[in-house]
């Protein structure tokens, strides 16, 4: 049994019947704060994520991370006896996460109406590529295609090259955050406002589209279409990545007047603070190339360590462009417990991101990672009053 510590969601019960990244990530976020999360997988084969690369010793590393703080059970939702067990679990559940293509549960014989009969107060979080309404609702939806549909991919890359997809499943993880937010808002409404159980519907494309609000309002008002600009920023200057004398790259941003004025002093050009050609962001954008050449020259006269020290001393936002090895060595990451070590039965010590955000009174914790297929079958099903003999019969029949 998981040794769960107290957390702000200690008494919240979650069923996670979803697969791969987005919805499972949302459930794991809530598990970090003490929610009792039961991960449901198909007998014999488990979640598709179990086969996702990279792998070590036949263990998927993404699986190990995404299924932290979860109890793993097997259950065949396509079989009637499996559905009966599922509905018994639903009776004791607050939040149900699912991310099948709309209509899949109906096809299996588990329409929402049947699920709600078992628990009218249940909150169901539906995650899909395009949502449960609209002409595209039945399309297969994965993160890469949803990112393209959102308009995000179009903006990534250089103007003379093809658009770039993010190097991580960005749509899935951002959607997971929105799904967790939706779950908590619905739970708050139910438990503090005497609200009903309800459905929370989120599409992968919508989560990324939501953060493109500047692009949306600009096009809606002016008709402008934002294009790829590579590393250039179009709303503030100077902003960018610059290479130091020793070859290290640093990211600099002076998107406010006060930070630019401090940079002007460091560059030995204090007159720019009052010069109308540089004193406002609007003016600086017109002279962006000139400013970047000036900064590039200054960077090449100093090492990365020198630049960092000078900028820190003068309140200028700059930081190194880190690779993951540098992150593991950084004292700020260590101080924030941004990387924690966990024990895994096959892999030994594994490093995963810590809990975010941090609570002062009821901090979240990570108690486990990457459960084995059906690892918690006996614990979970015996809590329903199912005997060992019944469990063995269910296994023989392919129900669990």
C-alpha positions in Angstrom: 0.0 0.0 0.0 1.2 3.5 -0.8 2.4 5.4 2.3 0.5 8.5 1.5 1.3 11.6 3.5 -1.3 14.2 4.3 -2.0 16.7 1.5 -4.7 19.2 0.6 -6.5 16.6 -1.6 -6.2 13.8 0.9 -9.8 12.7 0.7 -10.3 13.1 -3.1 -10.7 9.9 -5.0 -9.8 9.7 -8.7 -10.2 7.1 -11.3 -7.8 7.5 -14.3 -8.9 5.4 -17.2 -7.1 7.6 -19.7 -3.9 6.7 -21.7 -0.6 8.2 -22.7 0.1 11.9 -21.6 -2.5 14.7 -21.2 -5.2 13.3 -18.9 -2.8 11.0 -17.0 -0.6 14.0 -16.4 -3.6 15.9 -15.0 -4.3 13.1 -12.6 -0.7 12.8 -11.5 -0.7 16.6 -10.7 -3.6 16.0 -8.3 -1.9 12.9 -6.9 1.0 15.1 -5.9 -1.3 16.8 -3.4 -2.6 13.7 -1.8 -5.5 12.6 -4.0 -6.0 8.8 -4.1 -5.5 8.1 -7.8 -6.3 4.6 -9.3 -4.9 4.1 -12.7 -7.0 1.6 -14.8 -5.3 -0.3 -17.6 -6.3 -3.1 -20.0 -5.2 -6.6 -18.7 -2.2 -8.1 -20.5 -1.1 -5.0 -22.4 -1.5 -2.0 -20.2 -1.3 1.7 -21.2 0.3 2.5 -24.5 2.7 4.7 -22.6 4.4 1.6 -21.2 6.0 1.1 -24.6 7.0 4.7 -25.1 10.7 5.5 -25.7 13.2 6.0 -24.1 13.3 2.7 -22.2 15.8 1.2 -19.8 15.7 -2.4 -18.7 12.4 -2.8 -20.6 10.9 0.0 -18.5 9.5 3.1 -20.3 11.0 6.2 -18.6 8.0 8.4 -19.6 5.7 5.8 -17.9 7.8 5.9 -14.7 7.4 9.7 -14.5 3.8 10.3 -15.6 2.3 7.6 -13.3 3.8 8.9 -10.1 1.6 8.6 -7.0 -0.9 6.2 -8.7 -2.2 2.8 -7.8 -2.3 0.5 -10.9 -5.1 -1.9 -11.5 -6.1 -3.9 -14.6 -9.7 -3.9 -15.8 -11.3 -4.7 -19.2 -13.9 -2.0 -19.7 -15.2 -3.8 -22.9 -16.5 -6.7 -20.9 -19.8 -6.5 -19.0 -18.3 -7.9 -15.8 -15.5 -5.4 -16.2 -18.0 -2.6 -16.5 -19.8 -3.8 -13.4 -16.6 -3.6 -11.4 -15.9 -0.2 -12.9 -19.3 1.1 -11.8 -18.7 -0.2 -8.3 -15.4 1.8 -8.3 -17.2 4.9 -9.7 -19.6 4.9 -6.7 -16.6 5.9 -4.5 -15.0 8.3 -6.9 -14.9 12.1 -7.1 -13.1 12.6 -10.4 -13.0 10.4 -13.5 -10.4 11.2 -16.1 -10.9 9.8 -19.6 -9.4 10.7 -23.0 -10.9 8.3 -25.5 -12.2 9.6 -28.8 -15.7 10.9 -28.3 -18.2 8.1 -28.6 -15.8 5.3 -27.5 -17.3 4.8 -24.1 -20.8 4.6 -25.7 -19.6 2.0 -28.1 -18.3 -0.1 -25.3 -21.6 0.1 -23.5 -20.6 2.7 -20.9 -22.5 5.9 -21.9 -22.3 8.8 -19.5 -25.8 8.3 -18.4 -25.0 4.8 -17.2 -21.9 6.1 -15.3 -23.9 8.8 -13.7 -26.5 6.4 -12.5 -23.7 4.8 -10.4 -22.7 8.2 -9.0 -24.7 11.4 -9.8 -22.1 13.5 -8.0 -19.2 12.3 -10.2 -17.1 14.9 -12.1 -15.9 13.6 -15.4 -13.0 15.2 -17.1 -13.0 14.5 -20.9 -9.8 15.2 -22.8 -9.7 14.7 -26.5 -8.1 16.1 -29.6 -10.9 18.4 -30.7 -13.5 18.3 -27.9 -16.9 16.7 -27.6 -18.7 19.2 -29.8 -18.2 20.6 -33.3 -17.7 19.0 -36.7 -14.2 17.7 -35.9 -15.2 16.0 -32.6 -14.8 12.5 -34.0 -11.4 13.0 -35.5 -8.4 11.2 -34.0 -6.5 13.7 -32.0 -2.8 13.5 -31.0 -0.6 16.2 -29.6 1.4 17.0 -32.8 -1.7 17.4 -34.9 -3.5 19.4 -32.2 -0.5 21.7 -31.9 -0.7 22.4 -35.6 -4.4 22.9 -35.5 -4.0 25.4 -32.6 -1.9 27.8 -34.6 1.2 27.2 -32.4 3.3 25.2 -34.9 2.8 27.9 -37.6 4.6 30.4 -35.3 7.6 28.2 -34.5 10.8 28.3 -36.5 12.4 30.7 -39.0 10.5 32.6 -41.8 12.6 30.9 -44.5 12.2 27.4 -43.2 9.3 24.9 -42.4 7.3 25.3 -39.2 8.7 23.3 -36.3 6.8 21.1 -33.9 7.8 21.4 -30.2 10.5 18.9 -29.1 8.3 17.8 -26.2 4.6 16.8 -26.1 3.7 20.4 -25.2 0.0 20.2 -26.1 -0.5 17.2 -23.8 1.2 18.7 -20.8 -0.4 22.1 -21.2 -3.8 20.4 -21.6 -3.1 18.3 -18.5 -2.6 21.5 -16.5 -5.9 22.9 -17.8 -7.6 19.6 -17.1 -6.4 19.6 -13.5 -7.6 23.2 -13.2 -11.0 22.3 -14.6 -11.3 19.3 -12.3 -10.5 21.4 -9.2 -12.9 24.2 -10.2 -15.7 21.7 -10.7 -14.9 20.0 -7.4 -14.9 23.3 -5.6 -18.3 24.2 -7.0 -19.7 20.8 -6.1 -18.3 20.7 -2.5 -18.5 24.3 -1.4 -21.5 25.6 -3.4 -23.7 22.5 -3.3 -23.2 22.2 -7.1 -23.9 19.1 -9.2 -21.6 16.6 -10.7 -20.8 17.7 -14.2 -18.6 17.1 -17.2 -15.4 19.1 -18.0 -14.6 19.0 -21.7 -11.2 20.1 -22.9 -9.6 19.7 -26.3 -5.8 19.4 -26.9 -5.8 22.2 -29.5 -7.7 24.6 -27.1 -5.1 24.6 -24.4 -2.4 25.9 -26.7 -4.8 28.3 -28.5 -5.7 29.8 -25.1 -2.1 30.9 -24.6 -2.0 32.6 -28.0 -4.3 35.4 -26.9 -2.0 38.2 -28.1 -2.0 36.6 -31.6 -5.8 36.2 -31.4 -6.6 39.8 -30.4 -4.2 41.3 -32.9 -5.7 39.4 -35.9 -9.3 40.0 -34.7 -8.7 43.7 -34.4 -6.2 44.4 -37.3 -6.3 41.4 -39.5 -2.6 40.9 -39.1 -1.2 37.3 -39.4 1.7 36.7 -37.1 4.5 34.9 -39.0 7.5 32.9 -37.9 10.3 35.1 -36.6 12.9 32.6 -35.5 14.5 33.9 -32.3 13.3 37.4 -32.7 10.6 39.0 -30.5 8.1 41.3 -32.1 6.6 42.9 -29.1 9.7 44.1 -27.1 13.3 45.0 -27.7 16.0 44.2 -27.0 15.2 40.6 -26.3 17.1 37.5 -27.5 19.9 35.0 -27.0 23.5 36.2 -27.3 26.8 34.4 -27.3 29.5 35.3 -24.7 33.2 35.5 -25.3 33.7 31.9 -24.1 31.1 30.6 -26.5 28.3 30.2 -23.9 24.8 31.4 -24.8 22.7 33.6 -22.6 19.1 34.8 -22.9 18.6 38.6 -22.3 15.3 40.4 -21.9 14.7 44.1 -21.3 11.1 44.3 -22.2 10.4 47.1 -19.7 11.8 50.6 -19.8 13.5 50.4 -16.4 15.4 47.2 -17.3 16.5 48.7 -20.6 17.7 51.9 -18.9 19.9 49.8 -16.6 21.2 47.9 -19.6 22.0 51.3 -21.3 24.2 52.2 -18.3 26.0 48.8 -18.5 26.6 49.3 -22.2 28.1 52.7 -21.6 25.3 54.4 -23.4 23.3 56.2 -20.7 22.1 58.8 -23.2 19.7 56.3 -24.6 17.6 56.6 -21.5 16.4 60.0 -22.7 17.0 59.8 -26.4 13.5 59.5 -28.1 15.0 57.0 -30.5 15.6 54.5 -27.6 13.7 55.6 -24.5 10.4 53.8 -25.3 9.8 50.2 -26.3 8.0 51.3 -29.4 11.0 53.3 -30.6 13.4 50.5 -29.7 11.5 48.0 -31.8 12.2 50.2 -34.8 15.9 49.9 -34.0 16.0 46.3 -32.9 18.7 45.2 -35.3 21.0 48.1 -34.3 20.4 47.3 -30.6 21.1 43.6 -31.0 24.3 44.3 -32.8 25.4 46.6 -29.9 24.5 43.9 -27.4 26.2 41.2 -29.4 29.4 43.1 -29.5 29.3 43.7 -25.7 28.6 40.1 -25.0 31.6 39.0 -27.1 33.8 41.1 -24.9 32.9 39.2 -21.7 32.6 35.7 -20.5 29.3 34.2 -19.5 30.2 34.4 -15.8 31.2 38.0 -16.1 28.0 38.9 -18.0 25.9 37.1 -15.4 27.5 38.9 -12.5 27.3 42.4 -14.2 23.7 41.9 -15.1 22.7 40.5 -11.7 24.4 43.4 -9.9 22.5 45.8 -12.1 19.1 44.2 -12.0 19.1 43.1 -15.7 17.3 39.9 -16.5 19.7 37.5 -18.1 20.3 33.8 -17.6 22.3 31.0 -19.3 20.7 28.8 -22.0 20.8 25.6 -20.0 21.0 22.0 -21.3 19.6 19.3 -18.9 23.1 18.5 -17.5 23.5 22.1 -16.5 20.1 22.1 -14.8 21.1 19.1 -12.7 24.1 21.0 -11.4 22.4 24.3 -10.7 22.0 25.3 -7.0 18.7 27.1 -7.5 17.1 23.9 -8.8 18.5 22.1 -5.8 17.3 24.7 -3.4 13.8 24.6 -4.9 13.8 20.7 -4.9 12.9 21.0 -8.5 14.5 17.6 -9.1 13.9 14.7 -6.7 15.2 11.2 -6.5 12.8 8.2 -6.2 13.3 4.5 -5.8 12.1 2.2 -8.6 12.0 -1.6 -8.2 13.9 -2.2 -11.4 15.8 1.0 -12.2 16.9 1.9 -8.7 17.3 5.6 -8.2 15.4 7.8 -10.8 15.2 11.6 -11.0 12.0 13.3 -11.8 10.6 16.9 -11.5 9.5 17.9 -8.0 6.1 19.1 -7.0 4.9 22.4 -8.5 3.6 24.7 -7.0 4.7 24.5 -3.4 2.3 24.8 -0.5 3.4 26.2 2.9 1.0 24.2 5.1 0.0 21.2 3.1 2.9 20.4 0.8 2.6 17.9 -1.9 4.8 14.8 -2.1 5.8 12.1 -4.5 5.3 8.7 -2.9 5.8 6.3 -5.8 6.7 6.1 -9.5 5.9 3.8 -12.4 3.7 1.1 -10.8 3.8 -2.4 -12.4 0.8 -3.6 -14.4 -1.9 -4.6 -12.0 0.3 -4.0 -9.0 -2.6 -2.8 -6.7 -5.3 -5.2 -7.9 -5.7 -7.0 -4.6 -5.6 -3.9 -2.5 -8.2 -2.0 -4.6 -10.6 -4.8 -5.4 -10.5 -6.2 -1.9 -11.7 -2.8 -0.7 -14.8 -3.5 -2.8 -15.4 -6.7 -0.8 -14.2 -9.0 -3.6 -12.6 -12.2 -2.4 -9.4 -13.8 -3.5 -11.3 -16.6 -5.2 -13.4 -14.0 -7.2 -10.2 -12.2 -8.2 -8.7 -15.4 -9.6 -11.9 -16.1 -11.5 -11.9 -12.6 -12.9 -8.3 -13.1 -14.0 -9.2 -16.4 -15.8 -12.1 -14.7 -17.6 -9.9 -11.7 -18.8 -11.9 -9.2 -16.8 -8.8 -8.0 -14.8 
